[in-house]
Amino acid sequence: RLGQAPAPVSFHRSNFAGVGNVLAKEGLDGCDVLFADLGVSSMQIDDPDRGMSYKHDGPLDLRMDNRLKRTGADLIQSLGEDALAQALRELADEPDAEAIARAVVRRRSEGPVTRTLPLVELVLAAKGLTVETWRKQRAAYPGQFHPAARTFQTLRILVNDELGCLKKLLALAPYCLHPGGRIGIISFHSGEDRLVKQSFREGLHTGLYHAVCEDVIIPQRDEVASNPRSASAKFRWAAR
């Protein structure tokens, strides 16, 4: 589709945190618009080989960039019980964080957890559920989050250092924009949105930005109906 664009389009396989290097490679001293979509690719979620979905059996990978060395299976095997419980609480508001962390440590003493469905079963058991009882519960109360959703989210964030990379992007962004340039960021997680909101407000206070959005922009009902995965999206912008 971009082959028909009126101006040349360049692609760089890089993390958001590397935006400064990308500009340098293009010979640019800055940009007019910087846009970051922090959401995970739906194509990656739906690919069992990526291991991001608790709905499909696959390797417990969870890497958004397969050049990263550490996978979800590696993380599950190495993370301490207290550290895992803390991550589940802070990154996903998981109410059963301690029980899940304890179950993970107990299970890995019997052998490594390398696939998605065994992890799902482990999380269900930690919550006092089985696959069958969860199916009955979901049928009775549709629309509930899957019990393993928060655990997979936490591991994915950790594997890809998503919050660390976002912090680097936010620190670099004002210096990558031309005067009058704008940055817009779509986040899908409360921790991400909090970082964006704080960074933009601090930038306004210190003079790095001359304007920021007063209210977060969220999808309307018709958009959520046509694209359910947009439901948690939050968009914020700032102007240099």
C-alpha positions as CSV (number, residue, x, y, z in Angstrom):
1,R,0.0,0.0,0.0
2,L,2.8,2.4,0.8
3,G,4.3,1.8,-2.6
4,Q,1.9,4.4,-3.9
5,A,2.9,7.0,-1.4
6,P,3.8,10.4,-2.8
7,A,7.1,10.5,-0.8
8,P,9.7,7.8,-0.3
9,V,9.0,5.4,2.6
10,S,11.8,3.8,4.6
11,F,11.5,0.9,7.0
12,H,13.8,0.1,9.9
13,R,13.5,-2.9,12.1
14,S,14.2,-1.3,15.4
15,N,12.8,-0.7,18.8
16,F,11.1,2.6,19.8
17,A,14.1,3.3,22.0
18,G,16.3,3.4,18.9
19,V,14.5,6.3,17.2
20,G,17.6,8.5,17.5
21,N,19.7,6.0,15.6
22,V,17.1,5.6,12.9
23,L,17.0,9.4,12.3
24,A,20.8,9.4,12.1
25,K,20.8,6.6,9.5
26,E,18.4,8.6,7.4
27,G,20.6,11.7,7.7
28,L,17.8,13.6,9.5
29,D,18.3,16.2,12.3
30,G,14.7,15.6,13.5
31,C,11.2,14.9,12.5
32,D,7.9,16.7,12.3
33,V,5.7,13.8,13.5
34,L,6.6,10.9,15.8
35,F,3.9,8.3,16.3
36,A,4.2,5.2,18.5
37,D,1.6,2.4,18.7
38,L,2.6,0.4,21.8
39,G,0.1,-2.4,21.1
40,V,1.1,-5.9,20.3
41,S,0.6,-6.9,16.7
42,S,-2.7,-8.9,16.3
43,M,-0.8,-11.1,13.8
44,Q,1.7,-12.0,16.5
45,I,-0.9,-12.7,19.1
46,D,-2.7,-15.0,16.7
47,D,0.4,-16.9,15.7
48,P,0.8,-19.9,18.0
49,D,4.5,-20.0,17.3
50,R,4.9,-16.6,19.0
51,G,3.5,-18.0,22.3
52,M,1.7,-14.8,23.2
53,S,-1.8,-16.3,23.4
54,Y,-3.3,-18.4,26.2
55,K,-5.8,-19.7,23.7
56,H,-3.4,-21.8,21.5
57,D,-0.7,-24.3,22.3
58,G,2.7,-23.2,21.2
59,P,6.2,-22.6,22.5
60,L,6.3,-20.1,25.4
61,D,8.2,-17.5,23.4
62,L,6.6,-14.1,23.9
63,R,9.3,-12.2,22.0
64,M,8.0,-9.4,19.7
65,D,11.5,-9.3,18.1
66,N,12.9,-12.8,17.6
67,R,16.4,-11.3,17.7
68,L,16.0,-11.1,21.5
69,K,17.9,-13.9,23.3
70,R,15.6,-14.4,26.3
71,T,12.2,-16.1,25.8
72,G,9.2,-16.4,28.1
73,A,10.3,-20.0,28.9
74,D,13.7,-18.7,30.0
75,L,12.1,-16.1,32.2
76,I,9.7,-18.5,33.8
77,Q,12.7,-20.8,34.6
78,S,14.9,-18.1,36.1
79,L,12.7,-15.5,37.8
80,G,12.5,-15.7,41.6
81,E,9.2,-16.3,43.4
82,D,9.1,-12.8,45.1
83,A,10.2,-11.0,41.9
84,L,7.5,-12.8,39.8
85,A,4.8,-12.1,42.3
86,Q,5.8,-8.4,42.4
87,A,5.8,-8.2,38.6
88,L,2.3,-9.8,38.4
89,R,1.0,-7.2,40.9
90,E,2.7,-4.2,39.4
91,L,2.3,-4.9,35.7
92,A,-1.0,-6.6,35.6
93,D,-2.8,-6.0,38.9
94,E,-3.0,-9.8,39.3
95,P,-5.0,-10.6,42.5
96,D,-3.5,-14.1,42.9
97,A,0.1,-13.0,42.2
98,E,1.6,-14.9,45.2
99,A,-0.3,-18.1,44.5
100,I,0.7,-18.1,40.8
101,A,4.4,-17.3,41.6
102,R,4.4,-20.1,44.1
103,A,2.9,-22.5,41.7
104,V,5.4,-21.6,39.0
105,V,8.3,-22.2,41.3
106,R,6.9,-25.5,42.4
107,R,6.1,-26.7,38.9
108,R,9.5,-25.8,37.4
109,S,11.2,-27.9,40.1
110,E,9.7,-30.9,38.3
111,G,10.9,-29.7,34.9
112,P,10.9,-26.6,32.7
113,V,7.7,-25.0,31.5
114,T,8.3,-24.5,27.8
115,R,4.8,-24.3,26.2
116,T,1.7,-22.1,26.6
117,L,-1.0,-24.5,27.6
118,P,0.9,-26.1,30.5
119,L,1.3,-22.5,31.9
120,V,-2.4,-21.8,31.4
121,E,-3.3,-25.0,33.3
122,L,-0.8,-24.0,36.1
123,V,-2.4,-20.5,36.4
124,L,-5.9,-22.0,36.5
125,A,-4.9,-24.5,39.2
126,A,-3.4,-21.6,41.3
127,K,-6.8,-19.9,41.1
128,G,-8.6,-23.1,42.1
129,L,-9.9,-23.8,38.5
130,T,-9.6,-26.4,35.8
131,V,-10.0,-25.9,32.1
132,E,-13.5,-27.4,32.4
133,T,-14.6,-25.3,35.3
134,W,-13.3,-22.2,33.6
135,R,-15.3,-23.0,30.5
136,K,-18.5,-23.4,32.6
137,Q,-17.7,-20.1,34.4
138,R,-17.1,-18.3,31.1
139,A,-20.4,-19.6,29.6
140,A,-22.3,-18.4,32.7
141,Y,-20.6,-15.0,32.8
142,P,-19.5,-14.1,29.3
143,G,-17.0,-11.3,28.8
144,Q,-14.7,-12.2,31.6
145,F,-10.9,-11.9,31.2
146,H,-9.2,-15.2,30.8
147,P,-7.6,-16.2,34.2
148,A,-4.2,-16.5,32.5
149,A,-4.4,-13.2,30.6
150,R,-2.6,-11.1,33.3
151,T,0.2,-13.7,33.6
152,F,0.9,-13.7,29.9
153,Q,0.8,-9.9,29.8
154,T,3.3,-9.7,32.6
155,L,5.7,-12.1,31.0
156,R,5.4,-10.4,27.6
157,I,6.2,-7.0,29.1
158,L,9.2,-8.4,31.0
159,V,10.6,-10.4,28.0
160,N,10.4,-7.4,25.7
161,D,11.4,-4.8,28.4
162,E,8.4,-2.8,27.2
163,L,8.3,-0.2,30.0
164,G,12.0,0.3,29.8
165,C,11.9,0.9,26.1
166,L,9.0,3.3,26.5
167,K,10.9,5.3,29.1
168,K,13.8,5.7,26.6
169,L,11.5,6.8,23.9
170,L,9.9,9.4,26.1
171,A,13.2,10.7,27.2
172,L,14.5,11.0,23.6
173,A,11.3,12.3,21.9
174,P,11.6,16.0,22.6
175,Y,15.1,16.1,21.1
176,C,14.0,14.2,18.0
177,L,11.2,16.6,17.1
178,H,11.6,19.8,15.1
179,P,10.2,22.9,16.6
180,G,6.4,22.6,16.2
181,G,6.7,18.9,15.7
182,R,4.2,16.6,17.4
183,I,4.4,13.2,19.1
184,G,1.4,10.9,19.6
185,I,1.4,7.6,21.5
186,I,-1.3,4.9,21.7
187,S,-0.9,2.8,24.8
188,F,-2.9,-0.3,25.9
189,H,-1.8,-0.7,29.5
190,S,-2.4,1.5,32.5
191,G,1.4,1.5,33.4
192,E,2.2,2.7,29.9
193,D,-0.4,5.4,29.9
194,R,0.8,6.6,33.3
195,L,4.4,7.0,32.0
196,V,3.2,8.8,28.9
197,K,1.0,11.2,30.8
198,Q,3.7,12.0,33.4
199,S,6.3,12.5,30.7
200,F,4.2,14.9,28.7
201,R,3.1,16.9,31.7
202,E,6.7,17.2,32.9
203,G,7.8,18.2,29.4
204,L,5.2,20.9,29.4
205,H,6.3,22.2,32.8
206,T,10.0,22.3,31.9
207,G,9.3,23.9,28.4
208,L,10.3,20.8,26.3
209,Y,6.7,20.9,25.0
210,H,4.5,23.9,24.4
211,A,1.2,22.0,24.5
212,V,-0.1,18.6,25.5
213,C,-3.5,17.0,25.3
214,E,-5.7,17.9,28.3
215,D,-7.8,14.7,28.1
216,V,-6.9,11.2,27.0
217,I,-8.5,10.1,23.7
218,I,-10.2,6.7,23.8
219,P,-12.1,4.7,21.1
220,Q,-15.8,5.2,20.8
221,R,-18.4,2.5,21.1
222,D,-18.7,1.8,17.4
223,E,-15.0,1.4,17.0
224,V,-14.8,-1.0,19.9
225,A,-17.7,-3.0,18.4
226,S,-15.9,-3.3,15.1
227,N,-12.4,-3.9,16.7
228,P,-12.7,-5.3,20.2
229,R,-8.9,-5.2,20.7
230,S,-9.1,-1.4,20.6
231,A,-11.1,-1.3,23.8
232,S,-8.2,-0.5,26.2
233,A,-6.4,1.9,23.8
234,K,-5.5,5.4,25.1
235,F,-4.1,8.1,22.9
236,R,-2.1,11.1,24.1
237,W,-0.1,13.8,22.2
238,A,2.3,16.6,22.8
239,A,3.7,19.4,20.7
240,R,7.3,20.7,20.7
